[in-house]
Amino acid sequence: MAKLKQPRKLRIKTGDTVQVIAGKDRGKTGKVLRTLLADNRVVVEGINMRTRHVKPKQDEESGRIVNQEAPIHASNVMLYSVEQKVASRIEMVLQEDGSKKRRLKKTGEILD
């Protein structure tokens, strides 16, 4: 029997700007479109592009080629500061009002 995957908690959220640190797209930056918690992966805009050939569904339609983003493992991306133009790790900080916020370690920039 297959083991069920436990969803992991990612520090990367939808809408964050990330930089790829490993793989064929190393050095590129993009916005996170989706997070796949069960697989510990993220889908980044313009990164890890795959070509799909789509068959025509009706007689009048013609087939087409679709380019779409494929998921990339979350360990291969780092959060990216657009203002400072640097990738950084994340730390969780506790505010005075008791709320938790994400902060970039290199720049000190608060994300949430």
C-alpha positions as CSV (number, residue, x, y, z in Angstrom):
1,M,0.0,0.0,0.0
2,A,1.3,3.5,-0.9
3,K,2.2,5.9,1.9
4,L,0.0,9.0,2.1
5,K,1.9,12.2,1.7
6,Q,1.8,14.6,4.6
7,P,1.3,18.2,3.6
8,R,4.2,20.3,4.6
9,K,4.1,23.9,5.7
10,L,5.8,26.1,3.2
11,R,7.3,29.5,4.0
12,I,6.7,30.5,0.4
13,K,3.2,31.9,-0.3
14,T,1.3,32.6,-3.5
15,G,2.2,36.0,-4.9
16,D,5.8,36.0,-3.5
17,T,8.7,36.8,-5.8
18,V,11.3,34.1,-5.8
19,Q,14.6,33.4,-7.4
20,V,15.6,29.9,-8.7
21,I,18.8,28.7,-7.1
22,A,19.2,25.3,-8.8
23,G,18.3,23.6,-12.1
24,K,18.2,24.8,-15.7
25,D,16.5,28.1,-14.8
26,R,19.1,29.1,-12.1
27,G,19.2,32.8,-11.5
28,K,15.8,33.6,-13.0
29,T,13.1,35.3,-10.9
30,G,9.3,35.1,-11.0
31,K,6.1,35.3,-9.1
32,V,4.6,32.2,-7.4
33,L,1.3,31.3,-9.0
34,R,0.4,28.2,-6.9
35,T,1.8,26.1,-4.1
36,L,1.4,22.4,-4.0
37,L,1.7,21.5,-0.3
38,A,1.4,17.7,-0.6
39,D,4.3,17.6,-3.0
40,N,6.4,20.4,-1.5
41,R,6.5,22.2,-4.8
42,V,5.6,25.6,-6.2
43,V,4.6,26.8,-9.7
44,V,6.5,30.0,-10.7
45,E,5.5,32.3,-13.6
46,G,7.8,31.8,-16.6
47,I,10.0,29.1,-14.9
48,N,10.3,25.4,-15.8
49,M,8.2,25.8,-19.0
50,R,6.8,22.6,-20.6
51,T,5.4,22.2,-24.1
52,R,2.1,20.3,-24.5
53,H,0.5,19.2,-27.7
54,V,-3.3,19.5,-27.5
55,K,-5.5,17.5,-29.9
56,P,-8.5,19.1,-31.5
57,K,-11.7,18.5,-29.6
58,Q,-14.1,19.2,-32.4
59,D,-13.9,18.6,-36.2
60,E,-13.6,22.3,-37.0
61,E,-10.9,22.9,-34.4
62,S,-7.2,22.6,-35.2
63,G,-4.6,21.2,-32.8
64,R,-2.3,23.5,-31.0
65,I,0.9,23.7,-28.9
66,V,0.5,25.1,-25.3
67,N,3.4,26.3,-23.2
68,Q,2.8,26.1,-19.5
69,E,4.7,26.2,-16.2
70,A,5.5,22.9,-14.5
71,P,6.0,22.7,-10.7
72,I,9.5,23.1,-9.2
73,H,10.6,21.8,-5.8
74,A,10.4,24.4,-3.0
75,S,14.0,23.8,-2.0
76,N,15.2,25.1,-5.4
77,V,13.8,28.6,-4.8
78,M,14.6,31.4,-2.4
79,L,12.5,34.5,-1.7
80,Y,13.7,37.5,-3.6
81,S,13.7,41.1,-2.5
82,V,12.7,43.3,-5.5
83,E,13.9,46.5,-3.9
84,Q,17.4,45.3,-2.9
85,K,17.7,42.8,-5.8
86,V,19.0,39.9,-3.6
87,A,17.7,36.5,-2.6
88,S,17.5,35.7,1.1
89,R,16.3,33.1,3.6
90,I,13.3,33.7,5.7
91,E,12.8,34.0,9.5
92,M,9.6,34.2,11.4
93,V,9.4,37.2,13.8
94,L,6.9,37.9,16.6
95,Q,5.5,41.4,16.5
96,E,4.5,43.4,19.6
97,D,0.8,42.7,18.9
98,G,1.5,38.9,19.0
99,S,1.2,38.3,15.3
100,K,3.9,36.3,13.4
101,K,5.4,37.9,10.3
102,R,7.9,36.6,7.7
103,R,11.1,38.6,7.3
104,L,14.0,38.3,4.9
105,K,17.3,37.7,6.8
106,K,19.6,39.7,4.5
107,T,17.6,42.8,4.1
108,G,15.3,42.8,7.2
109,E,12.3,43.4,4.9
110,I,8.9,42.3,6.3
111,L,6.8,40.4,3.8
112,D,3.4,40.0,5.4
